[in-house]
Amino acid sequence: MATETTFSIIKPNAVKKNAIGGIISLFEKNGLKISAMKLTKIEKSQCETFYAEHKERPFFGELVSFMTSGPVVLMALTGENAVLRNREIMGATDPKKAAPGTLRALYGDNVGENAVHGSDSAASAERELKIFFETKEFANK
């Protein structure tokens, strides 16, 4: 098994619910170590860069508006198969379809405000970490 680093965001709705501790606890209980973390408000231009793949989709404006509506927690999570592990911990995109005990089932409100984001691949993690942590330190090998 490979140790890798992935990227995660605790979204504004989960921060507003004071769910940061519960979310971090679930990551740690499942073998992921927080190797970097910051509480911040994402700038609109940075958010548009981050979600560039969705630019032509009808929900893009709403997504950017939501993600810039309040503080978020940005994290680099490291562990064995971190990308896949993080995705399992998060659960399905739609909180109503997420398995019980997953982050989205516990803290998500709907498909758009589903509490957390996690990279979908090692390549995405590398790109996303560079956007928010502006470093190559977390590059997966």
Backbone bond lengths (Angstrom), bond angles and torsions (degrees), N, CA, C in turn:
res aa  C-N    CA-C-N  psi(-1)  N-CA   C-N-CA  omega(-1)  CA-C   N-CA-C  phi
1 M - - - 1.461 - - 1.526 109.37 -
2 A 1.304 114.52 144.82 1.458 120.04 -176.33 1.525 111.79 -102.31
3 T 1.320 114.39 134.97 1.455 119.31 171.97 1.518 106.69 -80.61
4 E 1.316 116.34 131.25 1.459 121.04 179.43 1.516 109.48 -144.07
5 T 1.315 114.39 170.32 1.458 120.75 178.62 1.514 108.68 -119.86
6 T 1.316 115.54 136.01 1.453 121.40 177.57 1.525 109.22 -124.04
7 F 1.312 115.00 172.96 1.457 121.31 -177.62 1.521 109.80 -115.00
8 S 1.313 116.24 141.79 1.460 121.42 179.01 1.519 110.19 -141.53
9 I 1.312 115.39 147.96 1.469 121.87 174.02 1.523 108.49 -125.69
10 I 1.305 116.02 131.77 1.462 120.69 165.78 1.520 104.38 -90.56
11 K 1.325 116.13 115.12 1.460 122.49 -171.04 1.536 112.45 -75.52
12 P 1.349 116.29 163.98 1.471 120.23 -175.73 1.525 115.48 -53.12
13 N 1.333 118.22 -37.52 1.468 118.58 -178.22 1.525 111.61 -67.50
14 A 1.322 117.94 -35.30 1.465 120.93 178.39 1.523 111.25 -74.20
15 V 1.325 117.11 -35.81 1.471 120.37 175.59 1.525 109.33 -63.19
16 K 1.332 115.85 -43.72 1.463 120.97 179.76 1.526 111.88 -61.71
17 K 1.331 117.20 -32.41 1.465 121.99 179.32 1.533 112.88 -80.28
18 N 1.330 117.35 0.79 1.470 121.90 -175.49 1.525 111.56 60.94
19 A 1.328 116.44 39.54 1.462 121.73 -178.05 1.528 113.18 -95.63
20 I 1.323 118.35 3.61 1.465 121.46 -176.10 1.528 111.43 -54.93
21 G 1.313 117.52 -49.92 1.460 121.58 -177.90 1.519 112.64 -61.14
22 G 1.321 117.06 -44.08 1.458 120.94 179.33 1.516 112.06 -63.64
23 I 1.324 116.19 -39.30 1.463 120.89 -179.87 1.523 110.23 -67.92
24 I 1.316 116.49 -48.05 1.466 120.11 179.11 1.529 110.35 -60.71
25 S 1.312 117.08 -42.31 1.461 121.32 179.48 1.530 111.31 -58.21
26 L 1.325 117.25 -41.77 1.466 120.30 -179.85 1.528 111.22 -66.95
27 F 1.326 116.88 -39.26 1.470 119.22 175.44 1.531 109.98 -59.45
28 E 1.324 115.96 -49.05 1.469 120.18 -176.31 1.526 111.87 -66.28
29 K 1.309 117.79 -40.35 1.473 121.09 178.46 1.522 112.11 -63.54
30 N 1.327 115.88 -22.52 1.457 121.04 -179.38 1.525 112.97 -102.63
31 G 1.319 116.92 20.88 1.453 121.41 170.73 1.510 117.26 85.83
32 L 1.316 118.53 11.11 1.456 119.89 176.69 1.534 109.99 -100.07
33 K 1.316 115.04 134.41 1.461 121.72 179.72 1.525 108.81 -103.45
34 I 1.316 116.57 136.29 1.459 120.16 176.30 1.529 107.98 -81.66
35 S 1.337 115.55 112.91 1.461 119.65 -178.92 1.526 112.36 -98.54
36 A 1.321 117.36 -11.44 1.469 123.18 172.08 1.516 107.22 -162.13
37 M 1.335 115.41 147.23 1.465 119.17 -179.54 1.517 109.17 -159.28
38 K 1.332 115.52 141.58 1.461 119.05 172.27 1.524 110.59 -152.19
39 L 1.316 114.22 143.12 1.454 122.60 173.87 1.517 106.01 -94.70
40 T 1.329 116.60 126.09 1.456 119.86 -175.40 1.519 109.66 -157.28
41 K 1.301 115.66 171.36 1.457 121.72 170.60 1.526 106.06 -110.90
42 I 1.316 116.00 126.50 1.466 120.82 -177.71 1.529 109.42 -76.67
43 E 1.327 115.74 133.27 1.461 121.39 175.12 1.531 109.18 -74.23
44 K 1.320 116.75 149.01 1.468 121.84 -177.31 1.527 111.62 -55.89
45 S 1.327 118.10 -45.98 1.469 120.80 -177.82 1.528 111.38 -64.36
46 Q 1.313 116.89 -38.39 1.466 121.31 178.33 1.534 109.97 -66.77
47 C 1.310 116.58 -40.29 1.457 121.82 178.81 1.527 110.38 -65.23
48 E 1.315 117.64 -41.85 1.467 121.30 178.89 1.525 110.90 -63.97
49 T 1.323 117.25 -37.31 1.471 121.17 175.53 1.523 110.13 -65.12
50 F 1.312 116.38 -45.28 1.452 122.35 -178.61 1.527 111.66 -59.88
51 Y 1.321 117.09 -44.40 1.467 122.17 -177.57 1.536 112.71 -99.10
52 A 1.323 117.85 24.62 1.468 122.27 -176.25 1.527 113.22 -53.61
53 E 1.335 117.57 -33.74 1.472 120.35 -179.27 1.523 112.86 -63.90
54 H 1.332 116.53 -17.61 1.467 121.12 -179.24 1.529 112.71 -102.23
55 K 1.325 117.50 6.07 1.467 121.81 -171.95 1.522 114.18 -54.03
56 E 1.309 118.08 -36.15 1.466 121.18 -177.43 1.526 113.21 -88.75
57 R 1.303 117.41 -2.67 1.465 120.25 -178.71 1.526 110.62 -83.72
58 P 1.321 117.49 150.42 1.471 120.49 -174.89 1.534 113.93 -64.08
59 F 1.308 118.50 -22.93 1.461 121.14 -177.65 1.526 114.06 -89.82
60 F 1.335 118.52 0.22 1.467 121.96 -174.21 1.528 112.55 -56.27
61 G 1.323 117.65 -50.41 1.466 121.05 -178.29 1.519 112.12 -60.83
62 E 1.315 115.87 -42.95 1.460 120.98 178.75 1.536 110.87 -64.84
63 L 1.329 116.34 -39.51 1.467 121.41 178.93 1.526 110.84 -63.14
64 V 1.321 116.87 -47.60 1.468 121.28 179.44 1.528 110.07 -62.96
65 S 1.310 116.37 -42.99 1.468 120.54 178.99 1.536 111.10 -60.09
66 F 1.323 116.26 -46.03 1.466 120.52 179.01 1.525 111.46 -62.90
67 M 1.324 116.77 -48.37 1.467 120.31 -174.71 1.531 112.83 -68.59
68 T 1.318 117.11 -19.09 1.469 120.54 177.74 1.530 112.01 -103.18
69 S 1.327 116.65 7.94 1.473 121.32 -174.92 1.528 114.52 -79.05
70 G 1.295 117.34 -14.37 1.462 120.34 -178.28 1.509 110.08 -170.78
71 P 1.321 116.60 -179.05 1.461 118.96 -179.07 1.528 112.55 -66.89
72 V 1.324 114.00 152.11 1.461 123.18 176.06 1.522 107.70 -130.63
73 V 1.329 116.12 163.97 1.459 120.88 173.01 1.523 106.91 -113.49
74 L 1.330 115.51 121.45 1.459 122.58 178.98 1.522 107.56 -100.19
75 M 1.339 116.86 133.39 1.463 119.66 -177.24 1.523 112.33 -139.14
76 A 1.326 114.64 145.56 1.457 122.83 165.37 1.518 105.05 -103.40
77 L 1.326 116.27 122.64 1.468 122.16 -178.79 1.519 108.69 -112.76
78 T 1.327 116.26 128.67 1.458 121.45 -177.02 1.517 110.46 -119.23
79 G 1.328 115.64 140.14 1.457 121.29 177.59 1.513 110.86 170.51
80 E 1.317 116.04 -179.30 1.457 121.42 177.15 1.529 109.15 -64.01
81 N 1.325 115.86 125.64 1.469 121.55 179.74 1.527 111.47 46.59
82 A 1.322 115.87 50.01 1.463 122.28 -172.67 1.527 113.75 -57.98
83 V 1.325 117.55 -38.02 1.470 119.49 -178.63 1.526 109.95 -61.32
84 L 1.314 116.35 -53.45 1.465 121.13 -179.14 1.526 111.07 -64.90
85 R 1.300 116.78 -42.99 1.473 120.92 -178.63 1.528 110.30 -60.24
86 N 1.332 116.38 -45.79 1.461 120.95 179.57 1.526 110.62 -60.54
87 R 1.320 117.07 -41.44 1.465 120.61 -178.67 1.523 110.62 -66.14
88 E 1.323 117.03 -36.21 1.463 120.54 176.32 1.524 110.88 -66.04
89 I 1.319 117.24 -41.95 1.466 122.22 -179.41 1.529 110.65 -65.97
90 M 1.343 116.66 -37.63 1.468 120.40 -179.89 1.520 111.75 -67.41
91 G 1.320 117.80 -43.11 1.461 121.20 -175.45 1.518 111.98 88.85
92 A 1.307 115.96 -179.98 1.468 122.61 -178.39 1.524 111.42 -59.43
93 T 1.324 115.40 151.20 1.467 121.67 -178.63 1.526 111.84 -55.62
94 D 1.311 116.54 -42.03 1.463 121.66 178.63 1.536 108.45 -85.19
95 P 1.328 117.75 113.33 1.469 120.00 -178.85 1.527 114.12 -53.64
96 K 1.335 117.32 -29.57 1.471 120.93 179.24 1.526 111.93 -69.31
97 K 1.339 116.51 -22.46 1.457 121.46 -179.44 1.530 112.08 -103.85
98 A 1.326 116.83 -4.76 1.464 121.28 -178.52 1.527 110.80 -73.65
99 A 1.300 115.78 143.42 1.469 120.72 -179.70 1.532 110.12 -63.39
100 P 1.330 116.58 144.96 1.470 119.97 177.27 1.528 110.77 -54.71
101 G 1.322 115.39 139.35 1.454 120.90 178.54 1.514 114.89 88.75
102 T 1.351 117.25 -10.02 1.462 119.07 176.16 1.529 109.17 -80.54
103 L 1.315 116.14 161.14 1.463 120.20 -176.26 1.524 113.00 -59.26
104 R 1.309 116.44 -42.63 1.468 118.69 -178.21 1.523 111.64 -70.00
105 A 1.319 117.46 -34.50 1.467 120.07 175.81 1.528 110.17 -66.95
106 L 1.318 116.57 -38.45 1.466 121.34 -177.67 1.528 113.36 -75.99
107 Y 1.340 117.12 -41.10 1.469 120.34 -169.11 1.524 115.60 -122.91
108 G 1.326 118.82 -9.41 1.459 120.98 -177.57 1.520 112.37 -76.83
109 D 1.309 116.21 148.64 1.467 122.10 178.50 1.524 112.41 -101.07
110 N 1.324 116.10 -37.97 1.465 122.37 -179.73 1.527 107.93 -165.06
111 V 1.326 117.53 -176.85 1.469 121.03 -176.95 1.528 111.65 -58.44
112 G 1.307 118.14 -41.65 1.462 121.46 -179.02 1.518 113.26 -76.49
113 E 1.314 116.19 -38.65 1.470 121.73 -178.37 1.524 108.11 -109.06
114 N 1.332 114.24 67.58 1.460 120.21 -171.96 1.540 113.86 -99.84
115 A 1.310 116.72 22.28 1.470 125.17 169.55 1.515 116.12 80.81
116 V 1.336 118.40 -40.75 1.461 119.59 -174.47 1.527 111.72 -142.42
117 H 1.318 114.19 155.12 1.467 122.30 170.84 1.516 106.79 -121.51
118 G 1.321 116.22 145.08 1.454 121.30 173.22 1.510 109.96 -142.97
119 S 1.316 116.62 142.34 1.468 121.44 179.13 1.523 110.13 -57.12
120 D 1.342 115.83 144.64 1.467 119.94 -178.59 1.525 113.48 -95.72
121 S 1.337 117.46 -3.86 1.467 121.31 178.70 1.525 108.64 -161.73
122 A 1.312 116.09 166.86 1.473 120.29 177.48 1.529 110.34 -63.51
123 A 1.335 116.90 -38.40 1.467 120.36 178.93 1.530 110.93 -64.74
124 S 1.328 117.06 -43.06 1.469 121.01 176.97 1.523 110.39 -63.15
125 A 1.328 116.92 -41.41 1.463 120.76 179.65 1.519 110.35 -59.48
126 E 1.324 116.59 -45.17 1.468 120.30 -179.80 1.527 110.72 -61.00
127 R 1.330 116.61 -45.80 1.476 120.91 179.58 1.524 110.83 -63.30
128 E 1.320 116.87 -45.70 1.460 121.39 -176.52 1.528 111.82 -68.38
129 L 1.304 117.59 -39.05 1.467 120.91 177.33 1.526 110.55 -62.60
130 K 1.338 116.79 -39.44 1.471 120.17 179.21 1.527 111.36 -65.40
131 I 1.342 116.73 -36.66 1.468 120.13 -179.87 1.525 110.46 -62.70
132 F 1.324 116.88 -44.82 1.456 119.90 -171.70 1.525 115.24 -99.43
133 F 1.306 117.92 -24.75 1.458 119.03 179.63 1.521 112.36 -111.00
134 E 1.351 116.45 -3.79 1.459 123.10 174.18 1.520 112.59 45.35
135 T 1.322 115.49 48.21 1.456 120.51 -179.92 1.513 109.84 -151.33
136 K 1.321 115.78 155.21 1.468 121.42 174.77 1.524 110.20 -96.53
137 E 1.298 116.28 1.85 1.460 122.90 -175.97 1.526 113.30 -53.46
138 F 1.316 117.52 -32.42 1.453 121.27 -173.57 1.526 113.54 -97.97
139 A 1.331 117.24 7.47 1.453 120.26 -176.04 1.522 111.62 -55.79
140 N 1.330 115.50 131.89 1.465 121.17 177.38 1.523 108.96 -80.89
141 K 1.283 115.25 137.13 1.467 119.95 -177.94 1.509 109.83 -103.78
